[in-house]
């Protein structure tokens, strides 16, 4: 396994970048550009997203000597499922209750919409940006919370710029999603590396946009932002309470993981 932290950091980042741009691999090396462009859009999307998840997961499996148990623990999926579901439902409840009264329902909701716009992105994005990128940079490469969270949030925000249509909307989308990325990273770590919590919060926040008309992008409309603010307040409140009770896991590790240094 890679021992030096700089090569390890670069390796982790390159694998995540490669997983993001697998379209070039399929277009130039597998199908050819013309045949790739002729592929059914749904098939192409599934192909890219599946590869985008599998490549980083295989990396973490390799780091854990292909032990599934250790890999699940490393990703933050070995415990906290029940806790994650319960707290996520409480935290996101203002968004659903508020929008039930103030936002019109979507005219039609399909199961595929729930899977594609809520469950899959919540699972996929939290696994990649928090479980793998944050987790591996912090726990394995020795990065502190601030640089790891900033890099992960930058990557996370850039992936949502497709929702913008001009410079101002791009700035708004980038600011909102980058801020959400930092918040999810903090909660992931301070809830004892419980990826289930941020996954379910993310899924439920997305699910609200499937059932209600709230603006169509990450910036939402006025009422959507008000109720999202309430949800964020609840998430911060519960996280602070947890930090007071158990102590912060980030104390002394904001710029680099001193705990990892002491173990080497």
C-alpha positions in Angstrom: 0.0 0.0 0.0 1.1 3.6 -0.6 3.0 4.8 2.5 3.9 8.4 1.8 1.0 10.8 2.5 1.5 13.0 -0.5 1.4 10.2 -3.1 -1.5 8.7 -1.2 -3.4 12.0 -1.3 -2.7 12.4 -5.0 -3.8 8.8 -5.6 -7.1 9.3 -3.8 -7.8 12.5 -5.6 -6.9 11.1 -9.0 -9.2 8.0 -8.5 -12.1 10.4 -7.6 -11.4 12.5 -10.7 -11.2 9.4 -12.9 -14.5 8.2 -11.5 -16.0 11.6 -12.4 -14.8 11.6 -16.0 -15.3 8.0 -17.0 -17.2 9.3 -20.0 -13.9 9.9 -21.8 -12.9 6.3 -21.1 -16.0 4.9 -22.6 -16.1 7.4 -25.5 -12.5 7.1 -26.6 -11.4 3.6 -25.5 -14.5 1.3 -25.4 -17.2 2.4 -27.8 -15.6 5.1 -29.9 -17.0 8.7 -29.9 -19.8 8.2 -32.5 -21.1 4.9 -31.0 -20.9 6.4 -27.5 -23.0 9.4 -28.5 -25.6 7.0 -30.1 -26.1 5.1 -26.8 -29.5 5.5 -25.1 -29.3 8.4 -22.6 -30.6 6.3 -19.7 -28.2 3.5 -20.4 -25.3 5.9 -20.7 -26.3 7.6 -17.4 -26.5 4.3 -15.5 -23.2 3.2 -16.9 -21.4 6.3 -15.9 -22.9 6.5 -12.4 -22.3 2.9 -11.7 -18.6 3.2 -12.8 -18.3 6.4 -10.8 -19.2 4.6 -7.6 -17.5 1.3 -8.2 -14.0 2.8 -8.9 -13.7 4.7 -5.6 -15.2 1.7 -3.7 -12.7 -0.7 -5.2 -10.0 1.7 -4.1 -11.2 1.6 -0.5 -11.6 -2.2 -0.7 -7.9 -2.3 -1.8 -6.9 -0.1 1.1 -8.6 -2.6 3.4 -7.1 -5.6 1.8 -10.4 -6.5 0.2 -12.1 -7.1 3.5 -15.8 -6.2 3.1 -16.3 -5.9 6.8 -13.4 -3.4 7.3 -14.5 -1.5 4.1 -18.0 -1.1 5.4 -16.6 0.2 8.7 -14.2 2.5 6.9 -17.1 4.0 4.9 -19.2 4.7 8.0 -21.9 2.2 7.2 -21.3 -0.4 9.8 -23.5 1.2 12.5 -25.9 4.0 13.2 -28.6 3.0 10.6 -31.5 3.3 13.1 -30.1 6.5 14.6 -29.6 8.0 11.1 -33.1 7.3 10.0 -34.8 8.6 13.2 -32.8 11.9 13.4 -33.0 12.5 9.6 -36.8 12.3 9.8 -36.9 14.7 12.7 -34.4 17.1 11.1 -36.1 17.3 7.7 -39.6 17.4 9.1 -39.9 21.2 8.9 -39.3 21.1 5.1 -42.1 18.6 4.5 -44.6 20.2 7.0 -43.9 23.7 5.7 -44.1 22.8 2.0 -47.3 20.8 2.6 -49.0 24.1 3.5 -47.1 26.6 1.3 -45.9 24.8 -1.8 -48.0 23.2 -4.6 -47.7 19.5 -5.1 -46.0 18.2 -8.2 -48.7 17.1 -10.7 -47.2 13.6 -11.1 -44.7 11.6 -9.0 -43.2 8.4 -10.4 -41.2 5.8 -8.6 -38.4 6.4 -11.0 -38.3 10.0 -9.9 -37.9 9.1 -6.3 -35.1 6.7 -7.2 -33.3 9.0 -9.6 -33.7 12.4 -7.9 -33.8 11.3 -4.2 -32.4 7.9 -3.2 -29.6 7.5 -5.8 -28.0 11.0 -5.5 -28.3 10.9 -1.7 -26.6 7.6 -1.5 -24.1 8.2 -4.3 -23.0 11.7 -3.4 -22.6 11.1 0.3 -20.7 7.9 -0.3 -18.3 9.6 -2.7 -17.9 13.0 -1.2 -18.2 12.3 2.5 -17.7 8.5 3.0 -14.7 8.2 0.6 -13.2 11.6 -0.2 -13.5 13.0 3.3 -13.0 9.7 5.1 -9.9 8.6 3.2 -8.2 12.0 3.2 -8.8 12.5 6.9 -8.4 9.0 8.3 -5.8 7.6 5.9 -3.9 10.5 4.3 -3.7 12.6 7.4 -5.6 15.7 6.2 -7.3 17.9 8.7 -11.0 18.7 8.6 -10.7 22.1 7.0 -8.7 21.2 3.8 -10.5 17.9 3.4 -13.9 19.5 3.8 -13.0 22.4 1.5 -11.8 20.1 -1.3 -14.8 17.8 -1.0 -17.2 20.7 -1.0 -15.5 22.3 -4.0 -15.9 19.1 -5.9 -19.4 18.6 -4.7 -20.4 22.2 -5.7 -18.9 22.0 -9.1 -21.0 18.9 -9.8 -24.2 20.9 -9.3 -23.3 23.9 -11.6 -25.4 22.3 -14.3 -28.4 23.7 -12.4 -27.4 27.3 -13.2 -28.2 29.3 -16.3 -26.1 32.4 -15.8 -23.2 33.7 -13.7 -25.4 34.9 -10.8 -27.3 31.6 -10.6 -24.0 29.7 -10.8 -22.6 31.7 -7.9 -25.8 31.0 -5.9 -25.8 27.2 -6.7 -22.1 27.0 -5.9 -22.4 28.8 -2.6 -25.4 26.8 -1.4 -24.0 23.4 -2.4 -20.5 24.2 -1.1 -21.9 25.2 2.2 -24.1 22.1 2.3 -21.0 20.0 1.6 -19.1 21.5 4.6 -22.1 21.0 6.8 -22.5 17.4 5.8 -18.8 16.7 6.3 -18.9 18.1 9.8 -22.0 16.1 10.7 -20.5 12.9 9.2 -17.5 13.1 11.4 -19.1 14.5 14.6 -21.8 11.8 14.5 -19.0 9.3 15.0 -18.5 8.8 11.3 -22.1 7.8 10.7 -22.7 8.1 7.0 -26.3 6.9 7.3 -27.3 10.2 8.9 -26.1 12.5 6.2 -27.3 10.0 3.5 -30.9 10.0 4.8 -30.9 13.8 5.4 -29.7 14.3 1.8 -32.2 11.8 0.4 -35.1 13.4 2.3 -34.1 16.9 1.3 -34.1 15.8 -2.3 -37.3 13.9 -1.8 -39.1 17.1 -0.9 -38.3 18.5 -4.3 -39.8 15.4 -5.9 -43.2 15.9 -4.2 -43.4 19.7 -4.1 -42.7 22.6 -6.5 -39.8 24.4 -4.7 -37.8 26.1 -7.5 -36.2 23.2 -9.3 -32.5 24.0 -8.4 -30.3 23.9 -5.3 -31.1 27.5 -4.5 -34.9 26.8 -4.2 -37.6 29.5 -3.9 -38.3 31.8 -0.9 -40.5 29.4 1.1 -38.2 26.5 0.2 -35.2 28.3 1.6 -37.1 29.3 4.8 -38.0 25.7 5.6 -34.5 24.5 4.6 -33.1 27.0 7.0 -35.2 25.4 9.8 -33.9 22.0 8.8 -30.3 23.3 8.9 -30.9 24.8 12.3 -32.1 21.5 13.6 -29.1 19.7 12.2 -26.8 22.2 13.8 -28.6 22.0 17.1 -28.5 18.2 17.3 -24.8 18.2 16.2 -23.8 20.7 18.9 -25.7 18.7 21.5 -23.8 15.6 20.4 -20.5 17.4 20.5 -21.2 18.7 24.1 -22.0 15.2 25.2 -19.3 13.2 23.5 -16.6 15.9 22.8 -15.6 17.0 19.4 -13.8 14.4 17.2 -12.2 17.3 15.4 -10.5 19.0 18.3 -6.9 19.6 17.4 -7.4 18.1 13.9 -8.7 21.1 11.9 -5.7 21.4 9.7 -4.1 17.9 9.9 -5.1 14.7 11.6 -2.7 14.7 14.6 -4.2 11.4 15.8 -2.9 9.7 12.6 0.5 11.3 13.1 0.8 10.0 16.7 0.0 6.4 15.5 2.8 6.5 12.9 
